[in-house]
Amino acid sequence: MTFVLAVDDDPAILRTLRINLRARDYDVETAGDGRSALQIADERMPDVVLLDLGLPDLGGIDVIKGLRAMGDVPIVVLSARHESDDKVEALDAGADDYVTKPFGMEELLARVRAAARRGNRPAATPPIETHGLVLDVDDRTASRDGSAVHLTPTEWKIVEVLVRRQGRLVRQRELLHEVWGPSYQRETNYLRVYLAQLRRKLEADPAHPRHFLTDPGLGYRFVA
């Protein structure tokens, strides 16, 4: 299910977006200011962000830059500002699309679909070779000290999420959502079990992992 974060200081617009997106089976969260939006994205990276520029705390451009520092989420700006300079500034800051208010809902939904398609095309990830571990997430092959390692489909999903965000913290809620779905976001015991399995298979010393690391109480990260 595509996760859309809608950010606007107008409750009526947020309500309209929430109703229309959920009616089309999108997973939707809303925020009325920039700091709340960045907090939500930090806990769980959206697939698409709909962002108003005129927010009451952080400027929309600052929110774009904050989102860009977290990852490559597609950002569609929704703004009453029609001037070309505003559009150029938003696009240069990292926005992917710019829709002026008032907007037609069907057009906006088409823009959301297009943005989601762009976001669902991960860039090729080069194979990782480090300390006897070889991982190729694109070909789904793994070896440890020259011996092939079999990973289950669920284990590969976890590895893919962590490796594609190499070095970055992936929060527990986000990892659960991406691997198992939105109804499993509190099942942190799943992560403990599967990460232990991955360390037994892929780490030279599972008791002292150097690649699949835990940030206690927050989430996990892969470090090559």
N, C-alpha and C positions, 0 to 999 in steps of 0.2 A: 504494500500500500504506500503510495507516494505521500510523504510528509511535507506539508506546506506550512510555513510560518508567515502569518500576515501581521504587519506592523503598521499601525495608524493611530493617531490620537483622536479620531472620530469614532465613537462607539457604534454609530449607525452603519458606517462603512464596514467596520469589523464584523458586525452582525450579518450584514448582507454577504460578505465574503465567506463567513463561516457556514451559513445556510447553503449557499450555492455550491461550495466546494464539497461539503459533506454529502450533499445530495448526489454528488458524482463520485462518491467513495474515496475521497481524499481524506487523509488524516490531517487535521487542522489544529494548530494552536495559534493564539493571538496575543499580541503585546501592544500596549498603548504608549510605550516610550522606548527609547533606544537602549537603555541599560537593561531593561527587562528582556528585550529581544536578544541581546548578546548573551545574557545569562541562559536563556532557553537554548540558544544555539550551542553554547559551551557544554551544556548537559546532554544535548542530542542534536547532532547536525541535521538540519532540514535538507530535503531534496530540492526545494524551491523556496525562495524568500520573496514575498511581496512587500515592498518597502515604500512608505511615504517619506518624503524628504523633510516635511515640516513637523518635526517632533518636538515635544516640550522640553526635553533635557539635552541629549546629544543631537547634533545635527545629523541629517541623513547621510551626508558624505562621510562623517566619522563612523557611522554604523557600517557603511559599506566597507571602509578600510578595516574595521574590526572583524567583520565577517571574512574578508579576504585573508586576514592573518590566521584565521582558523582553518580555511580550506577553500575548495573551488566550487562552493555551492552556487548555482545559478541565482542571480538577483534580478528581479523585475521591479523597476521603480514605478510607483503610482504617485503622480504629483499634479497639483494644480498649476505648477510653474510651466508655462509654455515657451519661455524664452530659450533660444538655441544655446546660449551660454550655460544655462542650468543643465541642459541635456548633455552638453559636451563635458562639463565638470563631473557629472554622475557617471558617464560612460568611461571617462578617463580614470576615475577612482576605482573602477572595477565592476560597475553594473553591466548586465548583459542585455537589458532591454529597458525601454522607457515608454510608459503609457501615461497620457495626460488625462486628468479628470475634467469633466465627467467621462466615464468610459462605458462602453457596451459590455455587458457581462459575457456574451458569447465570444466577443473578440478577446477579452481578458482570459477566458478559459482556454482559448486556442493558444495564447501566449504561454500560459502555464504548461500546457501539454508540450509545446515546443521546448520550453526551458527544461522540463523534466527529461525529455529525450536527450538533450545535450548532456545533462548531468549524469545520465545512466550509461554513458560511454566512457569507461575508465581508460586512462592512458595505459599503454603497455608498461609493464613493470619489469625491469631487467632482472635476470636471475641473481640471487644473492649467494655468495660463497664466503663463508667466514668460519674460522675455527673448526673445520671439518664438517660444517653444515652447509648443504646446498639446497636452496629452495627456488623453485620456478612456479610462481602462482598462476601465470598465464597457462602453462602446460600442465599444471597440477602434478609436478614431480618433486620428490624430496629424497635426500640421502643423508646419511650420517656416517662419517668416516668411510666413505666409499660404498656403503651398503644401502640399497633402496629401502625407504621407509614407507609403509602403507598408512595413509590417513583416511579416515572416514569422510563422507561428504560434509558432515557437520564440522569436523575438525578443519577441513579445508576452508569452510566459510569463515571460521574464526581467524585462521592464518591469513586469509586474503584481506579481511578488514584491517587487521593489525599491520600487515606488511605494506599495504598500499598507503598507510598513514605512518610510515616508518618514523620512529622517534617521537611521535605525538601521542599524548594521552588519549585513549578512547575510553570514555566513561562507561561504567557498567550498564547503565540504562540504554545507552546508544548501541553497545555491542549486543545486548540481548534483543533489542528491537531488530537489528539488521540480520541477526542469525536465526532467531526463532519467531519474531513477529511482535506486534504491539501488546498482545495479551500476556507476554512473558517478562515484562520489564521489572518485575520484583523478584524473579527467580534467580537470585545471585548465586545460589548453590549450584546451579547448572554451570556457571562460569568456573567456579572452584574445581569442580570435577573435571571439566574438559581441559582447563589449563594444566591441571596435574597430569592428565593423559598426554598432552602435547609435550610437556617437559620431559616425561619419561621417554618419549619417542625421539625427541629432537635435541635435547640438551645433553652435553657431555656429563654434567653433574646436575641432575634434576633438583637436588636439595639446595643448590646454589646456582640458580639459572643466571645466564648472562645475556640472553636474548629475549625471552618472554617474561617480562618483568611486571610485578604488581605494584601499583600505587595504592597502599592500604586505604580502604574506604572510598576510593575514587574510581579506579578502573585499571586498565592494562595498557602496556605499550610494547612494541617490538623494537629492539635496538640491535643493529647489525654489528 
